[in-house]
């Protein structure tokens, strides 16, 4: 099969080449990939850490070529959205049936390919904060793939949504269109406390966000794009300051339960137009180096989709 292979001598560290077809286990479906979307973590850290010849990729959408041998999952011919630790940047992917969801035949599989990491992380992280109706929530790194989905889902859940981005003048109008009530430059700019935080940035912004939590509030740490440590001042975690039981929750998508229903539901919402996938770059995987370079240089906000042509 053809695949995008890690190759440090190639532009952006990847090139199209040949790789062995995957051999599905009993609980895995063989999926013919139609589109894959890129994530910052895999292009920034995955490519540099993987050996030459590796096939990376977390997100893919396609059609089941061969159903799982143990009878689990959808039948051959079913459009699906798939999640995994690798293997999405290829024509064929073997996928655990607990990590795929069925997709409507009318769906744009390129748009659907944006769901696995970004939308599913947003949905499941929001659930960790508890009921959102009538509550104030801060979403940092709101212009990224996870952030854009989180803004939409939080607004649809009845929350008062505050989006944080490094450039409110450029991205403010778009974030408000997606559902943000306010757009600010950093958590320190918050005018008042919030009940919940979804943090995609880490570092000093996580510390600032925690300081803005109200009593019994929850911060879910999803991303660490700042690449810096979190240093809390002495006393920040004291429980006698009038805001008790504030929590910081770590998050790892692949250990989350019920991924199949989440993937399926999100695919239905994107297909129906209820959720905007936020595609900022789309093209053939022949142009993958262009997309990866744009992501690494910070020129893309939202999702980059590669059509497997």
HUQUI-V913345 format. One record per residue. N is the residue number from 0. RES is the residue in three letters. SS is DSSP state (alpha for helix, beta for strand, coil for the rest). OMEGA is omega in degrees with one decimal (999 if undefined). BURIAL is + if it has 9 or more other C-alpha atoms within 8 Angstrom, else -. Layout:
BEGIN
n: {N | N}
res: {RES | RES}
ss: {SS | SS}
omega: {OMEGA | OMEGA}
burial: {BURIAL | BURIAL}
END
This chain:
BEGIN
n: {0 | 1 | 2 | 3 | 4 | 5 | 6 | 7 | 8 | 9 | 10 | 11 | 12 | 13 | 14 | 15 | 16 | 17 | 18 | 19 | 20 | 21 | 22 | 23 | 24 | 25 | 26 | 27 | 28 | 29 | 30 | 31 | 32 | 33 | 34 | 35 | 36 | 37 | 38 | 39 | 40 | 41 | 42 | 43 | 44 | 45 | 46 | 47 | 48 | 49 | 50 | 51 | 52 | 53 | 54 | 55 | 56 | 57 | 58 | 59 | 60 | 61 | 62 | 63 | 64 | 65 | 66 | 67 | 68 | 69 | 70 | 71 | 72 | 73 | 74 | 75 | 76 | 77 | 78 | 79 | 80 | 81 | 82 | 83 | 84 | 85 | 86 | 87 | 88 | 89 | 90 | 91 | 92 | 93 | 94 | 95 | 96 | 97 | 98 | 99 | 100 | 101 | 102 | 103 | 104 | 105 | 106 | 107 | 108 | 109 | 110 | 111 | 112 | 113 | 114 | 115 | 116 | 117 | 118 | 119 | 120 | 121 | 122 | 123 | 124 | 125 | 126 | 127 | 128 | 129 | 130 | 131 | 132 | 133 | 134 | 135 | 136 | 137 | 138 | 139 | 140 | 141 | 142 | 143 | 144 | 145 | 146 | 147 | 148 | 149 | 150 | 151 | 152 | 153 | 154 | 155 | 156 | 157 | 158 | 159 | 160 | 161 | 162 | 163 | 164 | 165 | 166 | 167 | 168 | 169 | 170 | 171 | 172 | 173 | 174 | 175 | 176 | 177 | 178 | 179 | 180 | 181 | 182 | 183 | 184 | 185 | 186 | 187 | 188 | 189 | 190 | 191 | 192 | 193 | 194 | 195 | 196 | 197 | 198 | 199 | 200 | 201 | 202 | 203 | 204 | 205 | 206 | 207 | 208 | 209 | 210 | 211 | 212 | 213 | 214 | 215 | 216 | 217 | 218 | 219 | 220 | 221 | 222 | 223 | 224 | 225 | 226 | 227 | 228 | 229 | 230 | 231 | 232 | 233 | 234 | 235 | 236 | 237 | 238 | 239 | 240 | 241 | 242 | 243 | 244 | 245 | 246 | 247 | 248 | 249 | 250 | 251 | 252 | 253 | 254 | 255 | 256 | 257 | 258 | 259 | 260 | 261 | 262 | 263 | 264 | 265 | 266 | 267 | 268 | 269 | 270 | 271 | 272 | 273 | 274 | 275 | 276 | 277 | 278 | 279 | 280 | 281 | 282 | 283 | 284 | 285 | 286 | 287 | 288 | 289 | 290 | 291 | 292 | 293 | 294 | 295 | 296 | 297 | 298 | 299 | 300 | 301 | 302 | 303 | 304 | 305 | 306 | 307 | 308}
res: {UNK | UNK | UNK | UNK | UNK | UNK | UNK | UNK | UNK | UNK | UNK | UNK | UNK | UNK | UNK | UNK | UNK | UNK | UNK | UNK | UNK | UNK | UNK | UNK | UNK | UNK | UNK | UNK | UNK | UNK | UNK | UNK | UNK | UNK | UNK | UNK | UNK | UNK | UNK | UNK | UNK | UNK | UNK | UNK | UNK | UNK | UNK | UNK | UNK | UNK | UNK | UNK | UNK | UNK | UNK | UNK | UNK | UNK | UNK | UNK | UNK | UNK | UNK | UNK | UNK | UNK | UNK | UNK | UNK | UNK | UNK | UNK | UNK | UNK | UNK | UNK | UNK | UNK | UNK | UNK | UNK | UNK | UNK | UNK | UNK | UNK | UNK | UNK | UNK | UNK | UNK | UNK | UNK | UNK | UNK | UNK | UNK | UNK | UNK | UNK | UNK | UNK | UNK | UNK | UNK | UNK | UNK | UNK | UNK | UNK | UNK | UNK | UNK | UNK | UNK | UNK | UNK | UNK | UNK | UNK | UNK | UNK | UNK | UNK | UNK | UNK | UNK | UNK | UNK | UNK | UNK | UNK | UNK | UNK | UNK | UNK | UNK | UNK | UNK | UNK | UNK | UNK | UNK | UNK | UNK | UNK | UNK | UNK | UNK | UNK | UNK | UNK | UNK | UNK | UNK | UNK | UNK | UNK | UNK | UNK | UNK | UNK | UNK | UNK | UNK | UNK | UNK | UNK | UNK | UNK | UNK | UNK | UNK | UNK | UNK | UNK | UNK | UNK | UNK | UNK | UNK | UNK | UNK | UNK | UNK | UNK | UNK | UNK | UNK | UNK | UNK | UNK | UNK | UNK | UNK | UNK | UNK | UNK | UNK | UNK | UNK | UNK | UNK | UNK | UNK | UNK | UNK | UNK | UNK | UNK | UNK | UNK | UNK | UNK | UNK | UNK | UNK | UNK | UNK | UNK | UNK | UNK | UNK | UNK | UNK | UNK | UNK | UNK | UNK | UNK | UNK | UNK | UNK | UNK | UNK | UNK | UNK | UNK | UNK | UNK | UNK | UNK | UNK | UNK | UNK | UNK | UNK | UNK | UNK | UNK | UNK | UNK | UNK | UNK | UNK | UNK | UNK | UNK | UNK | UNK | UNK | UNK | UNK | UNK | UNK | UNK | UNK | UNK | UNK | UNK | UNK | UNK | UNK | UNK | UNK | UNK | UNK | UNK | UNK | UNK | UNK | UNK | UNK | UNK | UNK | UNK | UNK | UNK | UNK | UNK | UNK | UNK | UNK | UNK | UNK | UNK | UNK | UNK | UNK | UNK | UNK | UNK | UNK | UNK | UNK | UNK | UNK | UNK | UNK}
ss: {coil | beta | beta | beta | beta | beta | coil | coil | coil | coil | alpha | alpha | alpha | beta | beta | beta | beta | beta | coil | coil | coil | coil | coil | coil | coil | coil | coil | beta | beta | beta | beta | beta | beta | beta | beta | beta | beta | beta | coil | alpha | alpha | alpha | alpha | alpha | alpha | alpha | alpha | alpha | alpha | coil | coil | coil | coil | coil | coil | coil | coil | coil | beta | beta | beta | beta | beta | beta | beta | beta | coil | coil | coil | coil | coil | coil | coil | coil | coil | coil | coil | coil | beta | beta | beta | beta | beta | coil | coil | coil | coil | coil | coil | beta | coil | beta | beta | beta | beta | beta | alpha | alpha | alpha | beta | beta | beta | coil | coil | coil | coil | coil | coil | alpha | alpha | alpha | alpha | coil | coil | alpha | alpha | alpha | alpha | alpha | alpha | alpha | alpha | alpha | alpha | alpha | alpha | alpha | alpha | coil | coil | coil | coil | coil | coil | coil | beta | beta | beta | beta | coil | coil | coil | coil | coil | alpha | alpha | alpha | alpha | alpha | alpha | alpha | alpha | alpha | alpha | alpha | alpha | coil | coil | coil | beta | beta | beta | beta | beta | coil | coil | coil | alpha | alpha | alpha | alpha | alpha | alpha | alpha | alpha | alpha | alpha | alpha | coil | coil | coil | beta | beta | beta | coil | coil | alpha | alpha | alpha | coil | coil | coil | coil | beta | beta | beta | beta | beta | beta | coil | coil | coil | alpha | alpha | alpha | alpha | alpha | alpha | alpha | alpha | alpha | coil | beta | beta | beta | beta | beta | beta | beta | beta | beta | coil | coil | coil | coil | coil | coil | coil | coil | coil | coil | coil | coil | coil | coil | coil | coil | coil | coil | coil | coil | coil | coil | coil | coil | coil | beta | beta | beta | beta | coil | coil | alpha | alpha | alpha | coil | coil | coil | alpha | alpha | alpha | alpha | alpha | alpha | alpha | alpha | alpha | alpha | alpha | alpha | alpha | alpha | coil | coil | coil | coil | coil | coil | beta | beta | beta | beta | beta | beta | alpha | alpha | alpha | alpha | alpha | alpha | alpha | alpha | alpha | alpha | alpha | alpha | coil | coil | coil | coil | coil | coil | beta | beta | beta | beta | beta | coil | coil}
omega: {172.4 | -179.2 | 169.7 | -176.0 | 171.4 | 179.2 | -173.5 | 176.5 | -176.5 | 175.3 | -179.5 | 175.3 | 179.5 | 175.8 | 173.5 | 178.6 | -179.6 | 176.9 | 177.5 | 173.6 | 177.2 | 178.3 | -175.8 | 170.3 | -176.8 | -176.6 | -177.1 | 172.2 | 172.8 | -173.8 | 171.8 | -172.4 | 176.7 | -178.9 | 175.0 | 174.9 | -175.4 | 176.3 | -176.6 | -176.4 | -176.3 | -179.5 | -177.8 | -175.3 | -175.8 | -177.1 | -177.4 | -177.0 | -174.4 | 175.7 | 175.0 | -179.2 | -179.8 | 175.1 | -177.1 | 175.3 | 179.5 | -170.2 | 173.0 | 171.4 | -178.1 | -176.1 | 179.6 | 177.0 | 177.5 | -178.6 | 179.2 | -175.8 | -178.3 | 177.0 | 178.6 | 175.0 | -174.6 | -178.9 | 174.8 | -179.2 | -178.6 | 171.5 | -176.2 | 169.8 | -170.9 | 180.0 | 176.5 | -177.9 | 178.7 | 172.4 | -177.1 | -177.0 | -176.3 | 178.9 | 179.8 | 179.8 | 172.3 | -171.5 | 171.6 | -175.9 | 172.9 | -176.2 | 175.2 | 178.2 | 178.8 | -176.3 | 179.0 | -177.8 | -177.3 | -171.7 | 169.2 | -174.2 | 172.7 | 176.6 | -179.2 | -177.6 | 178.0 | -169.4 | -162.0 | -179.6 | -170.9 | -174.9 | -177.6 | 174.8 | 179.9 | -177.5 | -175.0 | 175.9 | 177.1 | 177.4 | -179.7 | -178.4 | -177.8 | -179.0 | -175.1 | -175.5 | 177.5 | -178.9 | 179.1 | 179.9 | 175.5 | 176.0 | 179.1 | -176.0 | -168.2 | -179.7 | 176.9 | -177.7 | 178.9 | -176.8 | -179.2 | 176.6 | -178.6 | 177.6 | -178.4 | -177.0 | 179.1 | 178.4 | 179.5 | 179.4 | 175.6 | 180.0 | 167.6 | -167.0 | 175.7 | -178.3 | 177.8 | 179.1 | -178.8 | -176.9 | -178.7 | -178.5 | -179.4 | -169.8 | -174.6 | -177.2 | -180.0 | -179.7 | 175.8 | 176.1 | 179.0 | 176.9 | -179.7 | 173.8 | 178.1 | 173.4 | -177.4 | -175.8 | -178.0 | 179.4 | 179.6 | -179.5 | -179.4 | 179.9 | -178.5 | -177.8 | 177.5 | -179.4 | -176.3 | 176.6 | 164.3 | -174.4 | 177.9 | -168.8 | -176.1 | 178.9 | -176.3 | -179.8 | 176.0 | 179.3 | 178.3 | -178.2 | 178.7 | -179.9 | -178.8 | -178.8 | 174.6 | 178.8 | -178.5 | 179.0 | -177.6 | 172.4 | 176.1 | -178.3 | -178.0 | -173.0 | -176.5 | -173.5 | 179.7 | 179.7 | -178.1 | -178.2 | 176.1 | 179.0 | 179.0 | 177.1 | 177.8 | 179.4 | -176.9 | -177.0 | 175.8 | -179.2 | -176.3 | -177.1 | 177.2 | 177.7 | -172.9 | 168.4 | 173.0 | -172.8 | 168.7 | -174.6 | 173.4 | -172.7 | 174.3 | -169.7 | -172.5 | 176.0 | -178.4 | 176.8 | 170.8 | 179.9 | -179.3 | 178.4 | 178.3 | 178.9 | -179.0 | -179.1 | 179.8 | 177.2 | 177.1 | -178.6 | 178.3 | 179.1 | -179.0 | -177.2 | 178.6 | 176.3 | 177.0 | -177.0 | 174.5 | -179.2 | 179.7 | 176.0 | 176.0 | 178.8 | 179.2 | 176.2 | 169.3 | -179.1 | -173.9 | -179.0 | 177.9 | -179.3 | -179.0 | 179.8 | 179.2 | 177.7 | -178.0 | 180.0 | 177.6 | -178.5 | 179.2 | 173.1 | -172.8 | -171.6 | 172.1 | -176.5 | 173.8 | 172.9 | -178.2 | -172.5 | 999}
burial: {+ | + | + | + | + | + | + | + | - | - | - | + | + | + | + | + | - | - | + | - | - | - | - | + | - | - | + | + | + | + | + | + | + | + | + | + | + | + | + | - | - | + | + | + | - | + | + | - | - | - | - | - | - | - | + | + | + | + | + | + | + | + | + | + | + | + | + | + | + | - | - | + | + | - | - | + | - | + | + | + | + | + | + | + | - | + | + | + | + | + | + | + | + | + | + | + | + | - | + | + | + | + | + | + | - | - | + | - | + | + | + | + | + | + | + | + | + | + | + | + | + | + | + | + | + | + | - | - | + | - | - | + | - | - | + | + | + | + | + | + | + | + | + | + | + | + | + | + | + | + | + | + | + | + | + | - | - | + | + | + | + | + | + | + | + | - | - | + | - | - | + | + | - | - | + | + | - | + | + | + | + | - | + | + | + | + | + | - | - | + | - | - | - | + | + | + | + | + | + | + | + | + | + | + | + | + | + | + | + | + | - | + | + | + | + | + | + | + | + | + | + | + | - | + | - | - | - | - | - | + | - | - | - | - | - | - | - | - | - | - | - | - | + | + | - | + | - | + | - | - | - | - | - | - | - | - | - | - | + | + | - | + | + | + | - | + | + | + | + | + | + | - | - | - | + | - | + | - | + | + | + | + | + | + | + | - | - | + | + | - | + | + | + | + | + | + | - | - | - | + | + | + | + | + | + | + | + | + | -}
END
